[in-house]
Amino acid sequence: METPLRVVVIGGVACGPKTACRLKRLLLDAEVTMIERGSLVSYGACGLPYYVEGVFSDLEMLSRTPVGIPRDADFFRKVKGFKTLTGVEALRIDRRQKTVRVKHLTTGAEEDLPYDKLVLSTGSRPLRPPISGLELDRVWFMRHPEDARSLVKRVEEEGLRRAVVIGAGYIGIEMAEALIQRGLEVSLVEMADQIMPQFLDYEIAALSAKHLRQKGVRVILGERVLGLEGESKVTGVRTDRQSVPADLVVIGVGVQPNEELAREAGLQCAPRGGIVINSHCQTSDPDIYAGGDCVVNRSTDPACRDLLFFPLGSTANKHGRVIADHIAGISSPFAGVSGTAICKAFDYNIGRTGLTEKQAREKDPDIVTAIWSGPTHPHYIPHNRPLVIKMVASRRDRKLLGVQVVGPGEAAKRLDVAATALFFQAGVDQIANLDLGYAPPYSSPLDPLAAAAHLLLNKMNGIARSISPLEAKERMDRGDDILLLDARTPQEFQKMRLPHEKVVHIPLGALRERANELPRDKDIIAFCMLSMRGYEAQRILNAAGFDRVWFFEGGLVAWPFEVWTAI
Amino acid sequence: METPLRVVVIGGVACGPKTACRLKRLLLDAEVTMIERGSLVSYGACGLPYYVEGVFSDLEMLSRTPVGIPRDADFFRKVKGFKTLTGVEALRIDRRQKTVRVKHLTTGAEEDLPYDKLVLSTGSRPLRPPISGLELDRVWFMRHPEDARSLVKRVEEEGLRRAVVIGAGYIGIEMAEALIQRGLEVSLVEMADQIMPQFLDYEIAALSAKHLRQKGVRVILGERVLGLEGESKVTGVRTDRQSVPADLVVIGVGVQPNEELAREAGLQCAPRGGIVINSHCQTSDPDIYAGGDCVVNRSTDPACRDLLFFPLGSTANKHGRVIADHIAGISSPFAGVSGTAICKAFDYNIGRTGLTEKQAREKDPDIVTAIWSGPTHPHYIPHNRPLVIKMVASRRDRKLLGVQVVGPGEAAKRLDVAATALFFQAGVDQIANLDLGYAPPYSSPLDPLAAAAHLLLNKMNGIARSISPLEAKERMDRGDDILLLDARTPQEFQKMRLPHEKVVHIPLGALRERANELPRDKDIIAFCMLSMRGYEAQRILNAAGFDRVWFFEGGLVAWPFEVWTAI
């Protein structure tokens, strides 16, 4: 009788259980052991902010199946057929002997687990910023169900009121919303001059931050946190400019891969961290696989050679399948990641895929961008909402490079279509041609993503001459001798305005007749509520012989700065 | 001075205005005239069922801009810069003289409009079924705002109670929902043995029809309507099996292209109807373009040579852009259609793209299909809902051929991703690799579309052995000596069951221990609520040495037939 294949999986949260479960379905006789340092396995850590927010009240749901069965060692043994050891830490790998030295944390006993194939799914851990006071009471990293449980318990029992969240990445924003929804006062402190600095371009981040502020979050940008204040309990957060009072602090400044075990075993790791894997998730030792938050990924864009640390539950899940398949002799190569991410922030959906403008410019300055804003549905459909899309493309070959979406409108659908298009190295022309599902409850006849592609094509073809809201604001602030042409209706103009003395209001319908009121010796920057009438104004003025006309993209909906509104 | 280019656009609803508007933005000096037989132009006909339903109450919204400006001749002149003639019918085209003979319907006067470029956007008209009684009062075709206005008015004023909708295509289903929401009794009569026979496979249609019935629609399938009954007002619908009482009748049995003008001018039309165009929307006369509902489209799949009559507002909009661009000297070739369509039916979203199984089998029998059902979000997210996805692929090259989605879960997003993947001739393996946006408010870590692709791959790789619900039902009905293995929890089993005497209930967690209770000489068909535990049961039994094990796809959620439920 053949000896069954022995597989040891280190790490039991996401990629680990996925690998082990699938492996047992593929190789019915394999002897699979999953070890986990903590007491819980297979929990949905992404759900923690939603528990804090009160979206669901039973934290146990995060570690149960949809029908309520705990995903514990017993479940994995009975249902999935593999062994799970909790409270067991992997100390080191002996690649020659093919064993893992493990320690049972409750007893302190150590043993060697032999393996034929080893899977590292050791995950990541929160970055600890180099500041004082991290050891104080009422300071949380949001990583484990226990973090969320204790935070909620103490907020309720001790009536904590003032929260400071350090770091405006995804976790920071989700936690800021969660704590506001719980009724706390929330300050969000970010060192960069924008929220989500790794993920969004400045103006998209500014638009998102504007929404956070409207929802009551005090967003503090461009301030470095120097330390946490307080004796035993935290009482404040000291930045390089101020001290922000705090009853509790949540730190979300990023995560780093748990790669030490791999590094010590001599496996190749990326210079900036993360285990390096091939498309089958093999490390530099072909008998050792790695997946999930502890690895770096390649880009789905074959032209991109960067290694991307982009830890996400979705990717961890894919890695698990790829690893199990390869161990079982099935080739299911992993194509890499496109840099897709999405985050809910109150009524806004904020997503991105591919490269931001900033990232794209670092690789190749010859790019073109467009910011489009518009409705997601016909205007007679009540759930119609505005959406802002920023599209980045290569000017030379007209390939899509990246998309950012933000706003109350249905953003996730457009993000996923954009991510799919990127995966296939789509040209912008192709995006305009996609045959997407249309019926009034679901979309405008022309999908927002196609509309954004049209704007970009119009720019590339020299028909639309537009500038970004950022450039418009710079020209306004600089005191340039420009004229801002508001092409909206009088009713709209009564309700909301751009607060600038150089705004001239001529509704689009009157522009052909009244064009001669405008000066020919000034730069005219047209705009409207969204993107369309500003563009039409530009074309109407072009037809009337005006050469120095632009419009600013996205209109007032995408304007990340102040506007004047009638009370 | 150069003579400006004269462009005549025939038809003012969707493609026509889009063409004229864009053309004036591109060619600032062009002389563009749009003619329309009716009195309204540029209205959103797709919105009619939603007006009937009461989703919005001001029918004028359909022919106004989002800020409330009527899209009439005055608007198009002032804002867009072209001439619109309403109440003007095109009688014939003189291609040699390059003129269109038109008739002013109010005065009866005729004249010739000269053109350099002519655009046919003549749309489509409802098919009139060959039955008696179409001339009766209270019989509606739902095509023009006036149809919706008069229907709602008379339902309200005359207290009409019983509606019969003839034809279970998209319009029929939307109207059935609209009338139920208005409080009427609704029968939906369809000649085929399923709803949406052109669009869906039988079991997906059956699942949708089950939902329509749950919402109170009396769905009558497989009955041919022979005539409408009544003296002056309609009183009933006579089929080949029964007479259905009716206070009003809505007919939605399809549309046909208005191609007569083109055909009489000698332009190439498809044998089964529709003007033939090239990728620039040029007809067989290069100075005459056509777009919108009056044309046939090519498929985005280069291997497909069929001409597709697939009239949709989204496609009409794209055609308009392509036509205007080509007239202006810009090449923006239209890639064709992928056969994407979506329809809301109460709480269900029903969509499809590419080929159905039936359509695919007609082209190449070597295909493989999978029906997956599962949640759209993590189970702790309250707006998590189930979704059913049917995927059709070529077995030889593993290319995706088509996708159908149905259920209360977020379907439109997955449909659009599938349509995008199809556009790029994706392989099923690639769909499993897409980097789609993941955060708990938006999706499960493994997107439903990727999960469906996994099932299909597992089938192609011989790991999952599954049959469709249809095949399972056939085997049950045939009295085959099979055993149905319900792998759900006791709690689930208490609430809902498959009503069949051969069901054995063993929860998945007990199956490894209790496998020996099962017979080895019978075909075992496992199932669960969704798709996963049935599959796991198959693998567990395989591991225990059972060879004759399958699971039926999609579980009870995708089961289109009766189930027993505890009250």
Boltz contact constraints between the chains, C-beta under 6 A:
constraints:
  - contact:
      token1: [A, 25]
      token2: [B, 539]
      max_distance: 6.0
  - contact:
      token1: [A, 28]
      token2: [B, 543]
      max_distance: 6.0
  - contact:
      token1: [A, 44]
      token2: [B, 378]
      max_distance: 6.0
  - contact:
      token1: [A, 46]
      token2: [B, 440]
      max_distance: 6.0
  - contact:
      token1: [A, 47]
      token2: [B, 380]
      max_distance: 6.0
  - contact:
      token1: [A, 47]
      token2: [B, 440]
      max_distance: 6.0
  - contact:
      token1: [A, 50]
      token2: [B, 440]
      max_distance: 6.0
  - contact:
      token1: [A, 56]
      token2: [B, 380]
      max_distance: 6.0
  - contact:
      token1: [A, 61]
      token2: [B, 380]
      max_distance: 6.0
  - contact:
      token1: [A, 66]
      token2: [B, 379]
      max_distance: 6.0
  - contact:
      token1: [A, 67]
      token2: [B, 489]
      max_distance: 6.0
  - contact:
      token1: [A, 78]
      token2: [B, 509]
      max_distance: 6.0
  - contact:
      token1: [A, 79]
      token2: [B, 508]
      max_distance: 6.0
  - contact:
      token1: [A, 79]
      token2: [B, 509]
      max_distance: 6.0
  - contact:
      token1: [A, 312]
      token2: [B, 438]
      max_distance: 6.0
  - contact:
      token1: [A, 313]
      token2: [B, 445]
      max_distance: 6.0
  - contact:
      token1: [A, 314]
      token2: [B, 438]
      max_distance: 6.0
  - contact:
      token1: [A, 314]
      token2: [B, 445]
      max_distance: 6.0
  - contact:
      token1: [A, 317]
      token2: [B, 445]
      max_distance: 6.0
  - contact:
      token1: [A, 317]
      token2: [B, 446]
      max_distance: 6.0
  - contact:
      token1: [A, 335]
      token2: [B, 433]
      max_distance: 6.0
  - contact:
      token1: [A, 337]
      token2: [B, 435]
      max_distance: 6.0
  - contact:
      token1: [A, 338]
      token2: [B, 435]
      max_distance: 6.0
  - contact:
      token1: [A, 340]
      token2: [B, 435]
      max_distance: 6.0
  - contact:
      token1: [A, 340]
      token2: [B, 437]
      max_distance: 6.0
  - contact:
      token1: [A, 342]
      token2: [B, 437]
      max_distance: 6.0
  - contact:
      token1: [A, 342]
      token2: [B, 439]
      max_distance: 6.0
  - contact:
      token1: [A, 342]
      token2: [B, 442]
      max_distance: 6.0
  - contact:
      token1: [A, 343]
      token2: [B, 439]
      max_distance: 6.0
  - contact:
      token1: [A, 344]
      token2: [B, 441]
      max_distance: 6.0
  - contact:
      token1: [A, 351]
      token2: [B, 437]
      max_distance: 6.0
  - contact:
      token1: [A, 378]
      token2: [B, 44]
      max_distance: 6.0
  - contact:
      token1: [A, 379]
      token2: [B, 66]
      max_distance: 6.0
  - contact:
      token1: [A, 380]
      token2: [B, 47]
      max_distance: 6.0
  - contact:
      token1: [A, 380]
      token2: [B, 56]
      max_distance: 6.0
  - contact:
      token1: [A, 380]
      token2: [B, 61]
      max_distance: 6.0
  - contact:
      token1: [A, 412]
      token2: [B, 437]
      max_distance: 6.0
  - contact:
      token1: [A, 412]
      token2: [B, 442]
      max_distance: 6.0
  - contact:
      token1: [A, 413]
      token2: [B, 413]
      max_distance: 6.0
  - contact:
      token1: [A, 413]
      token2: [B, 416]
      max_distance: 6.0
  - contact:
      token1: [A, 415]
      token2: [B, 437]
      max_distance: 6.0
  - contact:
      token1: [A, 416]
      token2: [B, 413]
      max_distance: 6.0
  - contact:
      token1: [A, 416]
      token2: [B, 417]
      max_distance: 6.0
  - contact:
      token1: [A, 416]
      token2: [B, 436]
      max_distance: 6.0
  - contact:
      token1: [A, 416]
      token2: [B, 437]
      max_distance: 6.0
  - contact:
      token1: [A, 417]
      token2: [B, 416]
      max_distance: 6.0
  - contact:
      token1: [A, 417]
      token2: [B, 420]
      max_distance: 6.0
  - contact:
      token1: [A, 419]
      token2: [B, 435]
      max_distance: 6.0
  - contact:
      token1: [A, 419]
      token2: [B, 436]
      max_distance: 6.0
  - contact:
      token1: [A, 420]
      token2: [B, 417]
      max_distance: 6.0
  - contact:
      token1: [A, 420]
      token2: [B, 420]
      max_distance: 6.0
  - contact:
      token1: [A, 420]
      token2: [B, 421]
      max_distance: 6.0
  - contact:
      token1: [A, 420]
      token2: [B, 434]
      max_distance: 6.0
  - contact:
      token1: [A, 421]
      token2: [B, 420]
      max_distance: 6.0
  - contact:
      token1: [A, 423]
      token2: [B, 434]
      max_distance: 6.0
  - contact:
      token1: [A, 424]
      token2: [B, 424]
      max_distance: 6.0
  - contact:
      token1: [A, 433]
      token2: [B, 335]
      max_distance: 6.0
  - contact:
      token1: [A, 434]
      token2: [B, 420]
      max_distance: 6.0
  - contact:
      token1: [A, 434]
      token2: [B, 423]
      max_distance: 6.0
  - contact:
      token1: [A, 435]
      token2: [B, 337]
      max_distance: 6.0
  - contact:
      token1: [A, 435]
      token2: [B, 338]
      max_distance: 6.0
  - contact:
      token1: [A, 435]
      token2: [B, 340]
      max_distance: 6.0
  - contact:
      token1: [A, 435]
      token2: [B, 419]
      max_distance: 6.0
  - contact:
      token1: [A, 436]
      token2: [B, 416]
      max_distance: 6.0
  - contact:
      token1: [A, 436]
      token2: [B, 419]
      max_distance: 6.0
  - contact:
      token1: [A, 437]
      token2: [B, 340]
      max_distance: 6.0
  - contact:
      token1: [A, 437]
      token2: [B, 342]
      max_distance: 6.0
  - contact:
      token1: [A, 437]
      token2: [B, 351]
      max_distance: 6.0
  - contact:
      token1: [A, 437]
      token2: [B, 412]
      max_distance: 6.0
  - contact:
      token1: [A, 437]
      token2: [B, 415]
      max_distance: 6.0
  - contact:
      token1: [A, 437]
      token2: [B, 416]
      max_distance: 6.0
  - contact:
      token1: [A, 438]
      token2: [B, 312]
      max_distance: 6.0
  - contact:
      token1: [A, 438]
      token2: [B, 314]
      max_distance: 6.0
  - contact:
      token1: [A, 439]
      token2: [B, 342]
      max_distance: 6.0
  - contact:
      token1: [A, 439]
      token2: [B, 343]
      max_distance: 6.0
  - contact:
      token1: [A, 440]
      token2: [B, 46]
      max_distance: 6.0
  - contact:
      token1: [A, 440]
      token2: [B, 47]
      max_distance: 6.0
  - contact:
      token1: [A, 440]
      token2: [B, 50]
      max_distance: 6.0
  - contact:
      token1: [A, 441]
      token2: [B, 344]
      max_distance: 6.0
  - contact:
      token1: [A, 442]
      token2: [B, 342]
      max_distance: 6.0
  - contact:
      token1: [A, 442]
      token2: [B, 412]
      max_distance: 6.0
  - contact:
      token1: [A, 445]
      token2: [B, 313]
      max_distance: 6.0
  - contact:
      token1: [A, 445]
      token2: [B, 314]
      max_distance: 6.0
  - contact:
      token1: [A, 445]
      token2: [B, 317]
      max_distance: 6.0
  - contact:
      token1: [A, 446]
      token2: [B, 317]
      max_distance: 6.0
  - contact:
      token1: [A, 489]
      token2: [B, 67]
      max_distance: 6.0
  - contact:
      token1: [A, 508]
      token2: [B, 79]
      max_distance: 6.0
  - contact:
      token1: [A, 509]
      token2: [B, 78]
      max_distance: 6.0
  - contact:
      token1: [A, 509]
      token2: [B, 79]
      max_distance: 6.0
  - contact:
      token1: [A, 539]
      token2: [B, 25]
      max_distance: 6.0
  - contact:
      token1: [A, 543]
      token2: [B, 28]
      max_distance: 6.0
